[in-house]
Amino acid sequence: EQANSNHIPCAIASASENAPTILEKLGIKHHFKAIVDPKTLKKGKPDPEIFLRAAEFIRIPPHLCIGFEDSIAGIQSIKQAGMYAIGVT
């Protein structure tokens, strides 16, 4: 909510194909400008493709993005994309 109220675009870069459904059920899907469809990717994490695609969708250069991630492979992926990584436990 704070990101949206401050006009900060957000995207979901989840390897889960259920992400859109989960966001919808939580009632927060409208907060995200883009959700990367993992079926469209050539490589999985730790390849940075999913995060680079998310940045592309919201039209923000990767070096200006912050990625939140709960896995080591995801943190590696964010860093390889040139983004700032925040680990979530």
C-alpha positions as CSV (number, residue, x, y, z in Angstrom):
1,E,0.0,0.0,0.0
2,Q,2.8,2.4,0.9
3,A,4.7,1.7,-2.4
4,N,1.5,2.3,-4.4
5,S,0.7,5.5,-2.5
6,N,4.2,6.7,-3.2
7,H,4.0,5.7,-6.9
8,I,6.6,3.0,-6.6
9,P,5.9,0.3,-9.2
10,C,6.0,-3.3,-7.9
11,A,6.2,-6.6,-9.7
12,I,6.1,-10.2,-8.7
13,A,8.9,-12.5,-9.9
14,S,7.9,-15.8,-8.4
15,A,8.7,-19.2,-9.8
16,S,5.3,-20.3,-8.6
17,E,2.6,-20.6,-11.2
18,N,0.1,-20.0,-8.4
19,A,1.3,-16.5,-7.6
20,P,-1.6,-14.7,-9.4
21,T,-4.2,-16.8,-7.6
22,I,-2.5,-16.4,-4.2
23,L,-2.3,-12.6,-4.7
24,E,-5.9,-12.5,-5.7
25,K,-7.1,-14.5,-2.7
26,L,-5.1,-12.2,-0.4
27,G,-6.7,-9.2,-2.0
28,I,-3.4,-7.6,-3.0
29,K,-3.0,-8.4,-6.7
30,H,-4.0,-4.8,-7.6
31,H,-0.8,-3.5,-5.9
32,F,1.4,-5.1,-8.5
33,K,1.9,-3.7,-12.0
34,A,3.2,-7.0,-13.3
35,I,3.5,-10.6,-12.5
36,V,6.1,-12.6,-14.4
37,D,4.7,-15.8,-15.8
38,P,7.4,-18.5,-15.0
39,K,6.2,-20.6,-17.9
40,T,7.6,-17.9,-20.3
41,L,11.2,-18.1,-18.9
42,K,14.0,-20.1,-20.5
43,K,16.0,-20.5,-17.2
44,G,15.1,-20.7,-13.5
45,K,16.8,-19.2,-10.5
46,P,19.7,-18.6,-9.9
47,D,19.6,-17.2,-13.5
48,P,18.5,-13.5,-13.3
49,E,16.0,-13.8,-16.1
50,I,12.9,-13.6,-13.9
51,F,14.0,-10.5,-12.1
52,L,15.2,-8.8,-15.3
53,R,11.9,-9.5,-16.9
54,A,10.1,-8.0,-13.9
55,A,12.2,-4.8,-14.1
56,E,11.4,-4.7,-17.8
57,F,7.7,-5.0,-17.2
58,I,7.7,-2.0,-14.8
59,R,10.2,-0.1,-16.9
60,I,12.7,0.4,-14.2
61,P,16.5,-0.1,-14.8
62,P,17.7,-3.2,-12.8
63,H,20.2,-1.1,-10.9
64,L,17.4,1.0,-9.5
65,C,15.4,-2.1,-8.3
66,I,15.1,-3.8,-5.0
67,G,14.3,-7.5,-4.9
68,F,12.9,-9.3,-1.8
69,E,13.7,-13.0,-1.7
70,D,13.4,-16.0,0.6
71,S,15.9,-18.3,-1.0
72,I,19.6,-18.4,-1.5
73,A,19.2,-19.1,-5.2
74,G,16.8,-16.1,-5.5
75,I,19.3,-13.8,-3.7
76,Q,22.0,-14.9,-6.1
77,S,19.6,-14.2,-9.0
78,I,18.7,-10.7,-7.8
79,K,22.4,-9.8,-7.4
80,Q,23.2,-11.2,-10.9
81,A,20.5,-9.0,-12.3
82,G,22.3,-6.0,-10.8
83,M,19.6,-5.3,-8.2
84,Y,19.8,-4.7,-4.5
85,A,18.8,-7.9,-2.7
86,I,16.9,-8.1,0.6
87,G,16.6,-11.6,2.2
88,V,13.4,-12.5,3.9
89,T,13.3,-15.3,6.4
